[in-house]
Amino acid sequence: MIISQATFICSSTKLSQCPKPDKPEYAFIGRSNVGKSSLINALTNDKSLAKTSSTPGKTKLINHFLINNQWFLVDLPGLGYAKISKTLRAEWEKMIYDYFLKRSNLFCTFLLIDSRIEPQKIDLNLIDWFGANHIPFALVFTKIDKISRVQVDKNVELFKQALHENWEELPDIFITSAEKKTGLEDILSFIQKTNSTYFFNKTP
């Protein structure tokens, strides 16, 4: 897939403010500072589309981008950032979980995992929650250019082992680097393939 157009549509604080759910939608979420905005910018080949920052917790809203006038890319707030109030964190969590549970056109959520670290409880808990609530998702390991491939493979394998404790079948897994553009075409091909089913069924 080639992304020829990526347009910011809106930022929302609640589900009712999101665009009409009339196109396939793909959400991106991950722990703060996992490289989410950088990955989105690399996927769309637009360095300024999603705001990047060295300060965790930059994304605070549900941000919708229209891609090729055909599908929505959604940038969700980061998980687990500690330097916010409990009240604000609760508001973010309600906004995110409402989105996951009620957004009817959500085709897949890409959960970003930092390839440099071992499995984290916050990620594993969210994965189990996705499973319990039948939320389609895939895993995207980021920043593989920051460590050796041997270490990447080791951490990915540790993550798979942790998942196998509760999961018989693993989700799709992508190994990526926004800086080197590694694995980006795999994600775009996955989206294109998933979209093809939607558009085929929409054909009169």
PyMOL CGO cylinders between C-alpha atoms (Angstrom):
from pymol import cmd
from pymol.cgo import CYLINDER

trace = [
    CYLINDER, 0.00, 0.00, 0.00, 1.16, 3.53, -0.79, 0.3, 1, 1, 1, 1, 1, 1,
    CYLINDER, 1.16, 3.53, -0.79, -0.19, 6.32, 1.40, 0.3, 1, 1, 1, 1, 1, 1,
    CYLINDER, -0.19, 6.32, 1.40, -0.66, 9.32, -0.86, 0.3, 1, 1, 1, 1, 1, 1,
    CYLINDER, -0.66, 9.32, -0.86, -2.82, 11.38, 1.47, 0.3, 1, 1, 1, 1, 1, 1,
    CYLINDER, -2.82, 11.38, 1.47, -3.01, 11.66, 5.25, 0.3, 1, 1, 1, 1, 1, 1,
    CYLINDER, -3.01, 11.66, 5.25, -5.28, 14.35, 6.64, 0.3, 1, 1, 1, 1, 1, 1,
    CYLINDER, -5.28, 14.35, 6.64, -5.89, 15.31, 10.26, 0.3, 1, 1, 1, 1, 1, 1,
    CYLINDER, -5.89, 15.31, 10.26, -9.66, 15.21, 10.91, 0.3, 1, 1, 1, 1, 1, 1,
    CYLINDER, -9.66, 15.21, 10.91, -10.22, 15.91, 14.60, 0.3, 1, 1, 1, 1, 1, 1,
    CYLINDER, -10.22, 15.91, 14.60, -9.19, 15.43, 18.22, 0.3, 1, 1, 1, 1, 1, 1,
    CYLINDER, -9.19, 15.43, 18.22, -11.84, 14.06, 20.57, 0.3, 1, 1, 1, 1, 1, 1,
    CYLINDER, -11.84, 14.06, 20.57, -12.23, 13.86, 24.33, 0.3, 1, 1, 1, 1, 1, 1,
    CYLINDER, -12.23, 13.86, 24.33, -15.08, 11.34, 24.11, 0.3, 1, 1, 1, 1, 1, 1,
    CYLINDER, -15.08, 11.34, 24.11, -16.52, 8.80, 21.71, 0.3, 1, 1, 1, 1, 1, 1,
    CYLINDER, -16.52, 8.80, 21.71, -19.45, 10.95, 20.62, 0.3, 1, 1, 1, 1, 1, 1,
    CYLINDER, -19.45, 10.95, 20.62, -17.04, 13.52, 19.15, 0.3, 1, 1, 1, 1, 1, 1,
    CYLINDER, -17.04, 13.52, 19.15, -15.32, 11.01, 16.86, 0.3, 1, 1, 1, 1, 1, 1,
    CYLINDER, -15.32, 11.01, 16.86, -16.05, 11.04, 13.11, 0.3, 1, 1, 1, 1, 1, 1,
    CYLINDER, -16.05, 11.04, 13.11, -18.97, 9.08, 11.73, 0.3, 1, 1, 1, 1, 1, 1,
    CYLINDER, -18.97, 9.08, 11.73, -17.95, 5.38, 11.81, 0.3, 1, 1, 1, 1, 1, 1,
    CYLINDER, -17.95, 5.38, 11.81, -18.37, 4.85, 8.08, 0.3, 1, 1, 1, 1, 1, 1,
    CYLINDER, -18.37, 4.85, 8.08, -14.82, 3.76, 7.18, 0.3, 1, 1, 1, 1, 1, 1,
    CYLINDER, -14.82, 3.76, 7.18, -12.45, 1.04, 8.42, 0.3, 1, 1, 1, 1, 1, 1,
    CYLINDER, -12.45, 1.04, 8.42, -10.47, 2.24, 11.41, 0.3, 1, 1, 1, 1, 1, 1,
    CYLINDER, -10.47, 2.24, 11.41, -7.09, 1.24, 12.83, 0.3, 1, 1, 1, 1, 1, 1,
    CYLINDER, -7.09, 1.24, 12.83, -5.96, 2.44, 16.25, 0.3, 1, 1, 1, 1, 1, 1,
    CYLINDER, -5.96, 2.44, 16.25, -2.42, 2.75, 17.60, 0.3, 1, 1, 1, 1, 1, 1,
    CYLINDER, -2.42, 2.75, 17.60, -1.75, 2.58, 21.32, 0.3, 1, 1, 1, 1, 1, 1,
    CYLINDER, -1.75, 2.58, 21.32, 1.18, 1.80, 23.60, 0.3, 1, 1, 1, 1, 1, 1,
    CYLINDER, 1.18, 1.80, 23.60, 2.97, 2.77, 26.75, 0.3, 1, 1, 1, 1, 1, 1,
    CYLINDER, 2.97, 2.77, 26.75, 4.22, 6.34, 26.88, 0.3, 1, 1, 1, 1, 1, 1,
    CYLINDER, 4.22, 6.34, 26.88, 7.44, 6.91, 24.93, 0.3, 1, 1, 1, 1, 1, 1,
    CYLINDER, 7.44, 6.91, 24.93, 7.12, 3.65, 22.98, 0.3, 1, 1, 1, 1, 1, 1,
    CYLINDER, 7.12, 3.65, 22.98, 7.59, 5.55, 19.71, 0.3, 1, 1, 1, 1, 1, 1,
    CYLINDER, 7.59, 5.55, 19.71, 3.95, 5.66, 18.63, 0.3, 1, 1, 1, 1, 1, 1,
    CYLINDER, 3.95, 5.66, 18.63, 3.96, 9.08, 17.00, 0.3, 1, 1, 1, 1, 1, 1,
    CYLINDER, 3.96, 9.08, 17.00, 7.24, 8.37, 15.22, 0.3, 1, 1, 1, 1, 1, 1,
    CYLINDER, 7.24, 8.37, 15.22, 5.81, 5.13, 13.84, 0.3, 1, 1, 1, 1, 1, 1,
    CYLINDER, 5.81, 5.13, 13.84, 2.64, 6.85, 12.62, 0.3, 1, 1, 1, 1, 1, 1,
    CYLINDER, 2.64, 6.85, 12.62, 4.69, 9.56, 10.92, 0.3, 1, 1, 1, 1, 1, 1,
    CYLINDER, 4.69, 9.56, 10.92, 6.91, 6.95, 9.28, 0.3, 1, 1, 1, 1, 1, 1,
    CYLINDER, 6.91, 6.95, 9.28, 3.92, 4.92, 8.07, 0.3, 1, 1, 1, 1, 1, 1,
    CYLINDER, 3.92, 4.92, 8.07, 2.34, 7.98, 6.48, 0.3, 1, 1, 1, 1, 1, 1,
    CYLINDER, 2.34, 7.98, 6.48, 5.67, 9.43, 5.32, 0.3, 1, 1, 1, 1, 1, 1,
    CYLINDER, 5.67, 9.43, 5.32, 4.75, 12.70, 7.04, 0.3, 1, 1, 1, 1, 1, 1,
    CYLINDER, 4.75, 12.70, 7.04, 7.13, 13.81, 9.77, 0.3, 1, 1, 1, 1, 1, 1,
    CYLINDER, 7.13, 13.81, 9.77, 4.67, 16.31, 11.21, 0.3, 1, 1, 1, 1, 1, 1,
    CYLINDER, 4.67, 16.31, 11.21, 1.41, 14.36, 11.12, 0.3, 1, 1, 1, 1, 1, 1,
    CYLINDER, 1.41, 14.36, 11.12, 1.47, 13.07, 14.70, 0.3, 1, 1, 1, 1, 1, 1,
    CYLINDER, 1.47, 13.07, 14.70, 3.15, 15.23, 17.33, 0.3, 1, 1, 1, 1, 1, 1,
    CYLINDER, 3.15, 15.23, 17.33, 6.34, 13.70, 18.69, 0.3, 1, 1, 1, 1, 1, 1,
    CYLINDER, 6.34, 13.70, 18.69, 8.00, 14.65, 21.95, 0.3, 1, 1, 1, 1, 1, 1,
    CYLINDER, 8.00, 14.65, 21.95, 10.70, 13.46, 24.32, 0.3, 1, 1, 1, 1, 1, 1,
    CYLINDER, 10.70, 13.46, 24.32, 8.17, 14.08, 27.09, 0.3, 1, 1, 1, 1, 1, 1,
    CYLINDER, 8.17, 14.08, 27.09, 5.91, 11.07, 27.74, 0.3, 1, 1, 1, 1, 1, 1,
    CYLINDER, 5.91, 11.07, 27.74, 2.16, 11.63, 27.67, 0.3, 1, 1, 1, 1, 1, 1,
    CYLINDER, 2.16, 11.63, 27.67, 2.12, 14.09, 24.76, 0.3, 1, 1, 1, 1, 1, 1,
    CYLINDER, 2.12, 14.09, 24.76, -0.96, 12.53, 23.17, 0.3, 1, 1, 1, 1, 1, 1,
    CYLINDER, -0.96, 12.53, 23.17, -3.98, 13.29, 25.36, 0.3, 1, 1, 1, 1, 1, 1,
    CYLINDER, -3.98, 13.29, 25.36, -6.88, 12.94, 22.94, 0.3, 1, 1, 1, 1, 1, 1,
    CYLINDER, -6.88, 12.94, 22.94, -8.32, 10.54, 20.39, 0.3, 1, 1, 1, 1, 1, 1,
    CYLINDER, -8.32, 10.54, 20.39, -6.77, 11.83, 17.17, 0.3, 1, 1, 1, 1, 1, 1,
    CYLINDER, -6.77, 11.83, 17.17, -8.29, 10.81, 13.84, 0.3, 1, 1, 1, 1, 1, 1,
    CYLINDER, -8.29, 10.81, 13.84, -6.46, 10.95, 10.52, 0.3, 1, 1, 1, 1, 1, 1,
    CYLINDER, -6.46, 10.95, 10.52, -8.10, 10.11, 7.19, 0.3, 1, 1, 1, 1, 1, 1,
    CYLINDER, -8.10, 10.11, 7.19, -5.81, 8.01, 4.98, 0.3, 1, 1, 1, 1, 1, 1,
    CYLINDER, -5.81, 8.01, 4.98, -6.21, 8.01, 1.18, 0.3, 1, 1, 1, 1, 1, 1,
    CYLINDER, -6.21, 8.01, 1.18, -9.83, 9.07, 1.75, 0.3, 1, 1, 1, 1, 1, 1,
    CYLINDER, -9.83, 9.07, 1.75, -10.55, 5.42, 2.54, 0.3, 1, 1, 1, 1, 1, 1,
    CYLINDER, -10.55, 5.42, 2.54, -9.74, 4.59, 6.17, 0.3, 1, 1, 1, 1, 1, 1,
    CYLINDER, -9.74, 4.59, 6.17, -9.05, 6.16, 9.54, 0.3, 1, 1, 1, 1, 1, 1,
    CYLINDER, -9.05, 6.16, 9.54, -5.79, 5.96, 11.46, 0.3, 1, 1, 1, 1, 1, 1,
    CYLINDER, -5.79, 5.96, 11.46, -6.29, 6.75, 15.14, 0.3, 1, 1, 1, 1, 1, 1,
    CYLINDER, -6.29, 6.75, 15.14, -3.61, 7.93, 17.55, 0.3, 1, 1, 1, 1, 1, 1,
    CYLINDER, -3.61, 7.93, 17.55, -4.62, 7.11, 21.13, 0.3, 1, 1, 1, 1, 1, 1,
    CYLINDER, -4.62, 7.11, 21.13, -3.14, 8.44, 24.40, 0.3, 1, 1, 1, 1, 1, 1,
    CYLINDER, -3.14, 8.44, 24.40, -0.18, 6.56, 25.84, 0.3, 1, 1, 1, 1, 1, 1,
    CYLINDER, -0.18, 6.56, 25.84, -0.61, 4.01, 28.61, 0.3, 1, 1, 1, 1, 1, 1,
    CYLINDER, -0.61, 4.01, 28.61, 0.92, 4.05, 32.04, 0.3, 1, 1, 1, 1, 1, 1,
    CYLINDER, 0.92, 4.05, 32.04, 2.38, 7.54, 32.27, 0.3, 1, 1, 1, 1, 1, 1,
    CYLINDER, 2.38, 7.54, 32.27, 2.82, 8.15, 36.00, 0.3, 1, 1, 1, 1, 1, 1,
    CYLINDER, 2.82, 8.15, 36.00, 3.26, 11.95, 36.15, 0.3, 1, 1, 1, 1, 1, 1,
    CYLINDER, 3.26, 11.95, 36.15, -0.42, 12.84, 35.85, 0.3, 1, 1, 1, 1, 1, 1,
    CYLINDER, -0.42, 12.84, 35.85, -3.11, 12.99, 38.49, 0.3, 1, 1, 1, 1, 1, 1,
    CYLINDER, -3.11, 12.99, 38.49, -5.18, 9.94, 39.31, 0.3, 1, 1, 1, 1, 1, 1,
    CYLINDER, -5.18, 9.94, 39.31, -8.27, 11.86, 38.19, 0.3, 1, 1, 1, 1, 1, 1,
    CYLINDER, -8.27, 11.86, 38.19, -6.81, 12.65, 34.78, 0.3, 1, 1, 1, 1, 1, 1,
    CYLINDER, -6.81, 12.65, 34.78, -5.55, 9.10, 34.36, 0.3, 1, 1, 1, 1, 1, 1,
    CYLINDER, -5.55, 9.10, 34.36, -9.03, 7.78, 35.15, 0.3, 1, 1, 1, 1, 1, 1,
    CYLINDER, -9.03, 7.78, 35.15, -10.53, 10.13, 32.57, 0.3, 1, 1, 1, 1, 1, 1,
    CYLINDER, -10.53, 10.13, 32.57, -8.06, 8.97, 29.93, 0.3, 1, 1, 1, 1, 1, 1,
    CYLINDER, -8.06, 8.97, 29.93, -8.74, 5.32, 30.70, 0.3, 1, 1, 1, 1, 1, 1,
    CYLINDER, -8.74, 5.32, 30.70, -12.52, 5.77, 30.50, 0.3, 1, 1, 1, 1, 1, 1,
    CYLINDER, -12.52, 5.77, 30.50, -12.15, 7.59, 27.17, 0.3, 1, 1, 1, 1, 1, 1,
    CYLINDER, -12.15, 7.59, 27.17, -9.92, 4.85, 25.74, 0.3, 1, 1, 1, 1, 1, 1,
    CYLINDER, -9.92, 4.85, 25.74, -11.96, 1.89, 26.97, 0.3, 1, 1, 1, 1, 1, 1,
    CYLINDER, -11.96, 1.89, 26.97, -15.22, 3.46, 25.79, 0.3, 1, 1, 1, 1, 1, 1,
    CYLINDER, -15.22, 3.46, 25.79, -13.59, 3.85, 22.39, 0.3, 1, 1, 1, 1, 1, 1,
    CYLINDER, -13.59, 3.85, 22.39, -12.48, 0.20, 22.27, 0.3, 1, 1, 1, 1, 1, 1,
    CYLINDER, -12.48, 0.20, 22.27, -15.83, -1.18, 23.41, 0.3, 1, 1, 1, 1, 1, 1,
    CYLINDER, -15.83, -1.18, 23.41, -18.17, 1.00, 21.36, 0.3, 1, 1, 1, 1, 1, 1,
    CYLINDER, -18.17, 1.00, 21.36, -16.35, 2.05, 18.18, 0.3, 1, 1, 1, 1, 1, 1,
    CYLINDER, -16.35, 2.05, 18.18, -18.17, -0.13, 15.65, 0.3, 1, 1, 1, 1, 1, 1,
    CYLINDER, -18.17, -0.13, 15.65, -15.77, 0.42, 12.73, 0.3, 1, 1, 1, 1, 1, 1,
    CYLINDER, -15.77, 0.42, 12.73, -12.57, -0.47, 14.64, 0.3, 1, 1, 1, 1, 1, 1,
    CYLINDER, -12.57, -0.47, 14.64, -10.99, -3.20, 12.52, 0.3, 1, 1, 1, 1, 1, 1,
    CYLINDER, -10.99, -3.20, 12.52, -7.75, -3.60, 14.47, 0.3, 1, 1, 1, 1, 1, 1,
    CYLINDER, -7.75, -3.60, 14.47, -5.77, -2.05, 17.31, 0.3, 1, 1, 1, 1, 1, 1,
    CYLINDER, -5.77, -2.05, 17.31, -2.00, -2.05, 16.97, 0.3, 1, 1, 1, 1, 1, 1,
    CYLINDER, -2.00, -2.05, 16.97, -0.49, -2.37, 20.45, 0.3, 1, 1, 1, 1, 1, 1,
    CYLINDER, -0.49, -2.37, 20.45, 3.07, -1.03, 20.37, 0.3, 1, 1, 1, 1, 1, 1,
    CYLINDER, 3.07, -1.03, 20.37, 5.70, -2.77, 22.46, 0.3, 1, 1, 1, 1, 1, 1,
    CYLINDER, 5.70, -2.77, 22.46, 9.21, -1.46, 23.13, 0.3, 1, 1, 1, 1, 1, 1,
    CYLINDER, 9.21, -1.46, 23.13, 11.51, -4.19, 21.78, 0.3, 1, 1, 1, 1, 1, 1,
    CYLINDER, 11.51, -4.19, 21.78, 14.30, -3.13, 24.15, 0.3, 1, 1, 1, 1, 1, 1,
    CYLINDER, 14.30, -3.13, 24.15, 12.59, -4.33, 27.30, 0.3, 1, 1, 1, 1, 1, 1,
    CYLINDER, 12.59, -4.33, 27.30, 11.15, -7.56, 28.67, 0.3, 1, 1, 1, 1, 1, 1,
    CYLINDER, 11.15, -7.56, 28.67, 7.35, -8.13, 28.89, 0.3, 1, 1, 1, 1, 1, 1,
    CYLINDER, 7.35, -8.13, 28.89, 5.55, -5.54, 31.00, 0.3, 1, 1, 1, 1, 1, 1,
    CYLINDER, 5.55, -5.54, 31.00, 2.45, -6.27, 33.07, 0.3, 1, 1, 1, 1, 1, 1,
    CYLINDER, 2.45, -6.27, 33.07, 0.56, -3.25, 31.71, 0.3, 1, 1, 1, 1, 1, 1,
    CYLINDER, 0.56, -3.25, 31.71, 0.89, -4.59, 28.14, 0.3, 1, 1, 1, 1, 1, 1,
    CYLINDER, 0.89, -4.59, 28.14, -0.02, -8.17, 29.08, 0.3, 1, 1, 1, 1, 1, 1,
    CYLINDER, -0.02, -8.17, 29.08, -3.06, -7.00, 31.05, 0.3, 1, 1, 1, 1, 1, 1,
    CYLINDER, -3.06, -7.00, 31.05, -4.32, -4.95, 28.10, 0.3, 1, 1, 1, 1, 1, 1,
    CYLINDER, -4.32, -4.95, 28.10, -3.86, -7.91, 25.77, 0.3, 1, 1, 1, 1, 1, 1,
    CYLINDER, -3.86, -7.91, 25.77, -5.90, -10.12, 28.09, 0.3, 1, 1, 1, 1, 1, 1,
    CYLINDER, -5.90, -10.12, 28.09, -8.56, -7.40, 28.25, 0.3, 1, 1, 1, 1, 1, 1,
    CYLINDER, -8.56, -7.40, 28.25, -8.65, -7.26, 24.44, 0.3, 1, 1, 1, 1, 1, 1,
    CYLINDER, -8.65, -7.26, 24.44, -9.20, -11.01, 24.39, 0.3, 1, 1, 1, 1, 1, 1,
    CYLINDER, -9.20, -11.01, 24.39, -11.93, -10.95, 27.03, 0.3, 1, 1, 1, 1, 1, 1,
    CYLINDER, -11.93, -10.95, 27.03, -13.77, -8.22, 25.14, 0.3, 1, 1, 1, 1, 1, 1,
    CYLINDER, -13.77, -8.22, 25.14, -13.19, -9.58, 21.63, 0.3, 1, 1, 1, 1, 1, 1,
    CYLINDER, -13.19, -9.58, 21.63, -11.21, -6.54, 20.48, 0.3, 1, 1, 1, 1, 1, 1,
    CYLINDER, -11.21, -6.54, 20.48, -9.15, -7.37, 17.36, 0.3, 1, 1, 1, 1, 1, 1,
    CYLINDER, -9.15, -7.37, 17.36, -5.49, -6.45, 17.82, 0.3, 1, 1, 1, 1, 1, 1,
    CYLINDER, -5.49, -6.45, 17.82, -1.94, -6.99, 16.61, 0.3, 1, 1, 1, 1, 1, 1,
    CYLINDER, -1.94, -6.99, 16.61, 1.42, -6.46, 18.29, 0.3, 1, 1, 1, 1, 1, 1,
    CYLINDER, 1.42, -6.46, 18.29, 4.03, -4.04, 16.94, 0.3, 1, 1, 1, 1, 1, 1,
    CYLINDER, 4.03, -4.04, 16.94, 7.52, -4.20, 18.42, 0.3, 1, 1, 1, 1, 1, 1,
    CYLINDER, 7.52, -4.20, 18.42, 9.23, -0.82, 18.02, 0.3, 1, 1, 1, 1, 1, 1,
    CYLINDER, 9.23, -0.82, 18.02, 12.74, 0.66, 18.06, 0.3, 1, 1, 1, 1, 1, 1,
    CYLINDER, 12.74, 0.66, 18.06, 14.55, -2.47, 16.88, 0.3, 1, 1, 1, 1, 1, 1,
    CYLINDER, 14.55, -2.47, 16.88, 17.35, -0.26, 15.54, 0.3, 1, 1, 1, 1, 1, 1,
    CYLINDER, 17.35, -0.26, 15.54, 18.28, 0.68, 19.11, 0.3, 1, 1, 1, 1, 1, 1,
    CYLINDER, 18.28, 0.68, 19.11, 19.52, -2.79, 20.12, 0.3, 1, 1, 1, 1, 1, 1,
    CYLINDER, 19.52, -2.79, 20.12, 21.02, -5.88, 18.49, 0.3, 1, 1, 1, 1, 1, 1,
    CYLINDER, 21.02, -5.88, 18.49, 18.77, -8.20, 16.53, 0.3, 1, 1, 1, 1, 1, 1,
    CYLINDER, 18.77, -8.20, 16.53, 19.77, -10.99, 18.91, 0.3, 1, 1, 1, 1, 1, 1,
    CYLINDER, 19.77, -10.99, 18.91, 18.36, -8.99, 21.83, 0.3, 1, 1, 1, 1, 1, 1,
    CYLINDER, 18.36, -8.99, 21.83, 15.23, -8.11, 19.83, 0.3, 1, 1, 1, 1, 1, 1,
    CYLINDER, 15.23, -8.11, 19.83, 14.59, -11.78, 19.08, 0.3, 1, 1, 1, 1, 1, 1,
    CYLINDER, 14.59, -11.78, 19.08, 15.18, -12.67, 22.74, 0.3, 1, 1, 1, 1, 1, 1,
    CYLINDER, 15.18, -12.67, 22.74, 12.69, -10.08, 24.02, 0.3, 1, 1, 1, 1, 1, 1,
    CYLINDER, 12.69, -10.08, 24.02, 10.08, -10.98, 21.41, 0.3, 1, 1, 1, 1, 1, 1,
    CYLINDER, 10.08, -10.98, 21.41, 10.41, -14.64, 22.34, 0.3, 1, 1, 1, 1, 1, 1,
    CYLINDER, 10.41, -14.64, 22.34, 10.01, -13.78, 26.04, 0.3, 1, 1, 1, 1, 1, 1,
    CYLINDER, 10.01, -13.78, 26.04, 6.84, -11.89, 25.16, 0.3, 1, 1, 1, 1, 1, 1,
    CYLINDER, 6.84, -11.89, 25.16, 5.49, -14.85, 23.20, 0.3, 1, 1, 1, 1, 1, 1,
    CYLINDER, 5.49, -14.85, 23.20, 6.22, -17.15, 26.12, 0.3, 1, 1, 1, 1, 1, 1,
    CYLINDER, 6.22, -17.15, 26.12, 4.33, -14.82, 28.46, 0.3, 1, 1, 1, 1, 1, 1,
    CYLINDER, 4.33, -14.82, 28.46, 1.36, -14.76, 26.09, 0.3, 1, 1, 1, 1, 1, 1,
    CYLINDER, 1.36, -14.76, 26.09, 1.28, -18.54, 25.79, 0.3, 1, 1, 1, 1, 1, 1,
    CYLINDER, 1.28, -18.54, 25.79, 0.38, -18.70, 29.49, 0.3, 1, 1, 1, 1, 1, 1,
    CYLINDER, 0.38, -18.70, 29.49, -3.13, -17.48, 28.59, 0.3, 1, 1, 1, 1, 1, 1,
    CYLINDER, -3.13, -17.48, 28.59, -3.32, -17.68, 24.80, 0.3, 1, 1, 1, 1, 1, 1,
    CYLINDER, -3.32, -17.68, 24.80, -3.36, -20.77, 22.59, 0.3, 1, 1, 1, 1, 1, 1,
    CYLINDER, -3.36, -20.77, 22.59, -3.00, -18.73, 19.39, 0.3, 1, 1, 1, 1, 1, 1,
    CYLINDER, -3.00, -18.73, 19.39, -0.90, -15.59, 19.12, 0.3, 1, 1, 1, 1, 1, 1,
    CYLINDER, -0.90, -15.59, 19.12, -1.96, -12.41, 17.29, 0.3, 1, 1, 1, 1, 1, 1,
    CYLINDER, -1.96, -12.41, 17.29, -0.17, -11.00, 14.24, 0.3, 1, 1, 1, 1, 1, 1,
    CYLINDER, -0.17, -11.00, 14.24, 3.23, -9.64, 15.22, 0.3, 1, 1, 1, 1, 1, 1,
    CYLINDER, 3.23, -9.64, 15.22, 5.22, -6.91, 13.45, 0.3, 1, 1, 1, 1, 1, 1,
    CYLINDER, 5.22, -6.91, 13.45, 8.87, -6.03, 14.07, 0.3, 1, 1, 1, 1, 1, 1,
    CYLINDER, 8.87, -6.03, 14.07, 9.55, -2.39, 13.27, 0.3, 1, 1, 1, 1, 1, 1,
    CYLINDER, 9.55, -2.39, 13.27, 11.85, 0.60, 13.29, 0.3, 1, 1, 1, 1, 1, 1,
    CYLINDER, 11.85, 0.60, 13.29, 10.39, 4.01, 12.45, 0.3, 1, 1, 1, 1, 1, 1,
    CYLINDER, 10.39, 4.01, 12.45, 13.86, 5.41, 11.85, 0.3, 1, 1, 1, 1, 1, 1,
    CYLINDER, 13.86, 5.41, 11.85, 14.94, 2.64, 9.47, 0.3, 1, 1, 1, 1, 1, 1,
    CYLINDER, 14.94, 2.64, 9.47, 11.38, 2.10, 8.13, 0.3, 1, 1, 1, 1, 1, 1,
    CYLINDER, 11.38, 2.10, 8.13, 11.71, -1.60, 8.92, 0.3, 1, 1, 1, 1, 1, 1,
    CYLINDER, 11.71, -1.60, 8.92, 8.46, -3.56, 8.95, 0.3, 1, 1, 1, 1, 1, 1,
    CYLINDER, 8.46, -3.56, 8.95, 6.27, -0.64, 7.90, 0.3, 1, 1, 1, 1, 1, 1,
    CYLINDER, 6.27, -0.64, 7.90, 5.25, -2.20, 4.60, 0.3, 1, 1, 1, 1, 1, 1,
    CYLINDER, 5.25, -2.20, 4.60, 4.17, -5.32, 6.49, 0.3, 1, 1, 1, 1, 1, 1,
    CYLINDER, 4.17, -5.32, 6.49, 1.76, -3.23, 8.58, 0.3, 1, 1, 1, 1, 1, 1,
    CYLINDER, 1.76, -3.23, 8.58, 0.42, -1.40, 5.53, 0.3, 1, 1, 1, 1, 1, 1,
    CYLINDER, 0.42, -1.40, 5.53, -0.05, -4.68, 3.65, 0.3, 1, 1, 1, 1, 1, 1,
    CYLINDER, -0.05, -4.68, 3.65, -1.97, -6.06, 6.62, 0.3, 1, 1, 1, 1, 1, 1,
    CYLINDER, -1.97, -6.06, 6.62, -4.24, -3.00, 6.60, 0.3, 1, 1, 1, 1, 1, 1,
    CYLINDER, -4.24, -3.00, 6.60, -4.73, -3.22, 2.84, 0.3, 1, 1, 1, 1, 1, 1,
    CYLINDER, -4.73, -3.22, 2.84, -5.66, -6.90, 3.06, 0.3, 1, 1, 1, 1, 1, 1,
    CYLINDER, -5.66, -6.90, 3.06, -8.09, -6.24, 5.91, 0.3, 1, 1, 1, 1, 1, 1,
    CYLINDER, -8.09, -6.24, 5.91, -9.63, -3.30, 4.07, 0.3, 1, 1, 1, 1, 1, 1,
    CYLINDER, -9.63, -3.30, 4.07, -10.14, -5.38, 0.94, 0.3, 1, 1, 1, 1, 1, 1,
    CYLINDER, -10.14, -5.38, 0.94, -12.70, -7.53, 2.75, 0.3, 1, 1, 1, 1, 1, 1,
    CYLINDER, -12.70, -7.53, 2.75, -14.64, -4.44, 3.83, 0.3, 1, 1, 1, 1, 1, 1,
    CYLINDER, -14.64, -4.44, 3.83, -14.67, -2.84, 0.40, 0.3, 1, 1, 1, 1, 1, 1,
    CYLINDER, -14.67, -2.84, 0.40, -15.53, -6.15, -1.29, 0.3, 1, 1, 1, 1, 1, 1,
    CYLINDER, -15.53, -6.15, -1.29, -18.56, -6.53, 0.96, 0.3, 1, 1, 1, 1, 1, 1,
    CYLINDER, -18.56, -6.53, 0.96, -19.57, -2.92, 0.29, 0.3, 1, 1, 1, 1, 1, 1,
    CYLINDER, -19.57, -2.92, 0.29, -19.57, -3.44, -3.49, 0.3, 1, 1, 1, 1, 1, 1,
    CYLINDER, -19.57, -3.44, -3.49, -23.17, -3.51, -4.86, 0.3, 1, 1, 1, 1, 1, 1,
]
cmd.load_cgo(trace, "trace")
